[in-house]
Amino acid sequence: MEDFIFGTYSTDALKLFHHRVAHLGIHHTFEIEPRDPLPGQEVRLIVHTGPDQVVERMACYYTTDGSQPDGARGKPSRGRVLAFQEVSRQWDTLVWGYVTRWEAVLPAQPEGVQVQYKIGAWSDNQPEVYCDWPDEKASIEEAARAYFHKETQPPVMQGDPYRGKTFNYRLDRLTPPDWARQAVIYQIFVDR
């Protein structure tokens, strides 16, 4: 018996579309290490750029005072800046090109601080493009909508590459309660 998958993963074409959207452009998708940083820990930011995006430099604009970070081409206009380093390149046959991994390490912060950050990438002759572009959710939902309405598949690159998304995390020592470690939690949703 074959499992049926709903929505945006229901066909091989939509699965491939999802993969392409996730591996083109510039994506951070809140990929940090450690996933839930403690006060006093450095935080590694990870970004992937696709073969369609020529990137020579990448920067993280960040604040720790509650204000929105801002900057352009590696110069902060609000907050501080941190440069990314290219770490690796890996061939991806489904997008027919190299996907590049970039990393930067944010300095340790004390308890209670909320770090807000925005990530931009550019090359000398191109404007700065910000994470997360293309917009994965909008692109995939539009592709699924088009598929189920028997319309032409939309372009992969949905969203505004020059707007950017602000990410954040708070440094605390909160942990799940002991009872939650043994709990069974159900998520029930109505399909029709």
Residue pairs with C-beta under 8 A, 6 or more apart in sequence:
4 10
6 191
7 144
8 14
8 18
8 140
8 141
8 143
8 144
9 15
9 18
10 144
10 147
11 147
13 147
13 153
14 140
14 143
14 144
14 147
16 94
17 139
17 140
17 143
17 153
17 156
18 136
18 140
18 143
19 94
19 95
20 94
20 95
20 156
21 134
21 136
21 139
21 140
21 156
21 158
22 136
23 48
23 50
23 92
23 94
23 95
23 99
24 50
24 51
24 52
24 53
24 95
24 134
24 156
24 157
25 49
25 50
25 52
25 53
25 129
25 132
25 133
25 134
25 157
25 161
26 47
26 48
26 49
26 50
26 53
26 55
26 119
26 121
26 129
26 130
26 131
26 132
26 133
26 161
27 47
27 48
27 49
27 131
27 132
27 133
27 136
28 45
28 46
28 47
28 119
28 131
28 132
28 167
29 132
29 136
30 167
31 45
31 46
31 47
32 43
32 44
32 45
32 46
32 169
33 43
33 44
33 46
34 41
34 43
37 43
37 169
37 171
38 171
38 172
38 173
39 108
39 109
39 110
39 111
39 112
39 113
39 171
39 172
39 173
40 108
40 109
40 110
41 108
41 171
42 105
42 106
42 107
42 108
43 105
43 106
43 115
43 169
44 103
44 104
44 105
44 106
45 60
45 84
45 103
45 104
45 105
45 106
45 117
45 119
46 101
46 102
46 103
47 58
47 84
47 101
47 102
47 103
47 119
47 121
47 131
48 99
48 100
48 101
48 102
49 55
49 58
49 99
49 100
49 102
49 121
50 95
50 97
50 99
51 92
51 95
51 96
51 97
51 98
51 99
52 95
52 97
53 121
53 129
54 123
54 126
55 100
55 102
55 121
55 122
55 123
56 122
56 123
56 124
57 73
57 74
57 83
57 84
57 121
57 122
57 123
58 83
58 84
58 102
58 104
58 119
58 120
58 121
58 122
59 71
59 73
59 74
59 81
59 82
59 83
59 84
59 119
59 120
59 121
60 81
60 82
60 83
60 84
60 104
60 106
60 117
60 118
60 119
61 69
61 70
61 71
61 76
61 78
61 79
61 80
61 81
61 117
61 118
61 119
61 120
62 69
62 79
62 80
62 81
62 82
62 106
62 115
62 116
62 117
62 118
63 69
63 78
63 79
63 80
63 115
63 116
63 117
64 79
64 109
64 113
64 114
64 115
64 116
65 79
66 114
66 116
67 78
67 79
67 116
68 78
68 116
68 118
68 166
69 76
69 78
69 79
69 116
69 117
69 118
69 166
70 76
70 77
70 78
70 79
70 118
71 77
71 78
71 79
71 81
71 118
71 120
72 120
72 128
73 120
73 122
73 128
74 81
74 83
75 81
79 116
82 104
82 105
82 106
83 104
84 102
84 103
84 104
84 119
84 121
85 102
85 103
85 104
86 100
86 101
86 102
87 101
87 102
87 103
88 100
88 101
89 98
89 99
89 100
89 101
90 98
90 99
90 101
91 97
91 98
91 99
92 98
92 99
102 121
106 115
106 117
109 115
109 171
110 171
111 171
111 172
111 173
112 170
112 171
112 172
113 170
113 171
114 168
114 169
114 170
114 171
115 168
115 169
115 170
115 171
116 166
116 167
116 168
117 166
117 167
117 168
118 130
118 131
118 164
118 165
118 166
118 167
119 130
119 131
119 164
119 167
120 128
120 129
120 130
120 131
120 164
121 128
121 129
121 130
121 131
122 128
122 129
127 162
128 162
129 161
129 162
130 161
130 162
130 163
130 164
130 165
131 164
131 165
131 167
132 165
133 157
133 159
133 160
133 161
133 164
134 156
134 157
134 158
134 159
134 161
135 158
135 159
138 158
138 159
139 154
139 156
139 157
139 158
139 159
142 154
142 158
143 153
143 154
145 151
146 152
146 153
146 154
147 153
